[in-house]
Amino acid sequence: MQLPNDISATVARALAEDIGTGDVTAGLIPAEKQASATVISREDAVLCGVAWFDEVFRQLDPAVQIEWQQRDGVRVAANALLCTLRGSARSILSGERAALNFLQTLSATATATRRYVDLVAHTACRILDTRKTLPGLRTAQKYAVLCGGGTNHRMGLYDRVLIKENHIMAAGSITAAIQQARALHPGILVEVETENLQELAEATAAHADIIMLDEYSLADMREAVRVTAGKIPLEASGGVSPETLVAIAETGVDFVSIGGITKHVRAVDLSMRFTA
């Protein structure tokens, strides 16, 4: 998995909002004081965010040494040692919160994604993310989805055409919207959101590249899979939860998109403690 190219800028913003003109509490510690610390996972999780954690201390104090016992994408158990840090006590204290924020949040996304991926492992269905990401963390959370075994959908509004209900209404029809998309953006994938089998038939006839089945019943999903016969990838969306996912995946759809893996995450419980 390739790391995003904006890690440095993302971390710089996080440090600026947290440290501002200086860490007045860390300033109470003698400048020459050295320390060692450990980061422990307090719960089972899928780890993600190592590069962001490292970048925090690279920007604050490159002399801080970090030794990782785990890597992105691996499952870690409660009480597992994730890494050790050695260096200036001031630097470790100043970077603690920003570094843990990245590690906790991105691990949360990876963990949530893996939960859904595991539920459909017996099918060919893949779990997709959405644009419902935390502001400023789009690329980071997209990377975390990959660490959890998921698949990235479009990064933003610029790399795939996704024709939804309001676009269709403004354009006049699904067919007209697809034709306009082909004329303006040749070579870019065109996906169409449909709400019923009639719209599915129109999107199919107009040669959409991917068709989204929004809030379809299970019976209609199965019918959509039957009539398209594998010729057009189908993405199910809406009303997806751990309780409903398996039945949706077993209809034969190719993808299920879940906004919750990025927007409804609960930070993984991690702890940094000084050991010396």
N, C-alpha and C positions, 0 to 999 in steps of 0.2 A: 504494500500500500504506500502510495506516494504522499508525503506530508504536504500540507498546504504551503504556499509561498508567502503567506502573510503572518506567520507566527510572530516574527519580530515586532511588527507593527501592532498586532493584537495585544501582545504582552506589554509593549510600551504604553498603550492606552490604559491598561489595567493598573500598571504601576503609577502612572500619573494621577489617576483618580484616587488611589489608595495612599500614596506617600506624599503627594503634593509638594510642598516646600521642604519636607523633611519629617522623619519619624521621631517625634519629640519624646516618645517613651523609650525607644531603643537607645536614644542619646544618653539615658541614665546609666547605661552599661559602659564600663571602661573600653576605650577604643581598641586596646591591645588584647582584650579578653577573647580567647578561643573557645569553641564549644563543639560538641558532637550531638547529633540528634538522629532520631529514627522516625520514619513514617510507617504507621501500622493501619491495616484495614480492619475496621470494627465489624464488618459484615461480609458475606459472600458477594463477589462482584466480578465484573469483567473490567480489567484495567485499561484506561486510556488517558492520555495527556502527558506522557513522559516528556515529550519535546517542549511543551509549553512550560512545564515545571522547571526543566533545565534552563530554559530561556530566561525565566524570571531571575535566576541567580547569575546567569551569564551577564545580564544587563546591570544587575545590582553590584555584583562582586565576582569576577571570574575566578578568584582564588578559592571560592567555596567548592569543595570537592563533593560530588554526589556519586554514590555507588548503588546501582539498581540491582535488586534481586529478582525483579519481575520485568515483563515487557508488555507493550501495548497488545491487546487482544487476548491475553491469557486470563483464565479464570483464577481468581485468588480467593482463598478461604478467609473466614473471620479470624482475626488476630495474626494474619500473615504479615511478615516484614516486607515492605515494598522497597524501601531504600534507606541508606544512611547518608548523613551530611556531616561534613567537617569543615570548619573555617571560622571566620569572624562571627562572634555571638550576635553583634549588632546586625550584620548582614542577614544571618539566618532568621532572626526575629522580624526584620523589616520585610523579608520576602515570603514569610510563612503563609500569610492569608491569601495573597494573590496566587501563589503556587498551588496551595490546596484548593482554592476556588476552581482553578482550571482542572485539576486532577479529579476533584469530586464531581464536577458537572459533566465532564466528558466521560468519565467512568459510568456515570448514571445513564447517559445516552447509550453507551455501548452495552451496558447491562440490560436495559429495557429492550434494546434491539435483539440481543441474544435470546431473551425470554420468548419473544415472538418467533424468531427463527427456529428455535428448538421445537416449538409447538407444531410447525409445519414441515419438519425434517423428513417426514414420511411421504411428502408430496413433492412435485416439481415447482411449486409456487415459491416466489421470492418476495421478500419484504422490502418495500420501498419507503424512503423518507419523503418529506414534502418541503415546502418553503416555510413551514411554521416553526422556525428556529428562533432561538434567543437573539435579540438584536446584537450585532457585532460578532456573533459566534457562528455565522453560517458555515464557513469552510471548516471550522473546528468540529462542529457537530456532524457535518457530513462525513468527515474522517472518522469520527467516533462510530457512526452507523456502520461503516465498513469494518471497523474493529469488532463490532458485534455480529458480523456475518450478514449484514443487510446489504442492500443495493441502493446506490444514489439515483434519485430522479433528477430533474433539471436543477442546476445550481441557482438559477435566477430566471428573470423574465427574458433573458437575452439568448439562451442556448437551446430552447425548444419552444415551439408554438403549442400552447395548450388552450384550445377553444372551449370556453365554458358557457353557461347559460346566458349571461349578459352579452358576451361576444356574439353569440348566435342571434340574439334578439336585435342587436345593433346592426349586424351584417345582413339580416333578412332570412337566413337559413343556414343550416349546417353546410350544405353544398357550396353556397356562396362564400362562406367563411373559409372553407378549405381551399377553394379556387384562388381567393385573394392571398391566402398564406403561401401557396405555391408560387404565385406570381411575384410576391414581394421578397420571399425568403427561400429560394430554391436551395435544396441541399439540407435544410433544417427539418428535423422530425416534426411531424404534425400530429398532435394528439387531440382527440375530441371527447369531451364529457357528454355522456348520454344519460337520460333519465328513464328511458323505456325502450322496448324492443323495436318500436317504430323508428325512433331516432338512431338506434343501432343499425338498422337496415339502411338508413340514409347515409350514415357515416361510412358504412362498408361500401356502398355503391360509389361514394365520392372518393374512395381510396385513401382514407385516413391511415396513418402509419400505426397508430395505437388507439384503442378505444377504451375509455373509462366507463365503467358501469357504476353509476352513482346511486347509492341507496336501493339497489335492485333486491328483490326477494331472492331467496336461494333457488327457487324454481326458475325464475327468469334468468339468473346467472347460468344455470345449467342449460337453458335453452339458448342463451347467447353463445356458450361454448359449442353447442351442437351446430348451430347455423353458421358460425364462422369457421368451424372445422380446422382450427389451427392456422388459418391463413392470415389472421391479424391478431397480434398480441392483445390480451384483455387485462385491464387493471381494475380491480374492485376497490371501491372507496366508500367511506361513510359507515358509521355504526359498527366499527371494528373494535373489538375488545378481546382479551384473552378467552373469554367465554364464547365468543362468536367466531373467532378466527378459523378454527379447525374446519368447521362446516363450510365456511366460505372457500377456503383453500381446496377442499375436497370436491368442489363443483368443477374444478379443472381450469380455473382462471390462472393466468400466468403470473400476475402480480397482485399484491394487496398493499395499498399505500396507507400509512399510519402516521398522522401528525403527532400523536401522543409520544412517540419515541424521542422527539426533540422538544416539544413544548410542555409536556406534563411530567417531566422528569423530577425525581427527588434525589438530591445530592447524596452520593454514597458517603457513609460515615467513615471518615479517615481521621487519624490523629497524629500530630507531630509532637514528640516529647524530647526534651534535652536528656542526654544520658551522661554528659560530663561537661 
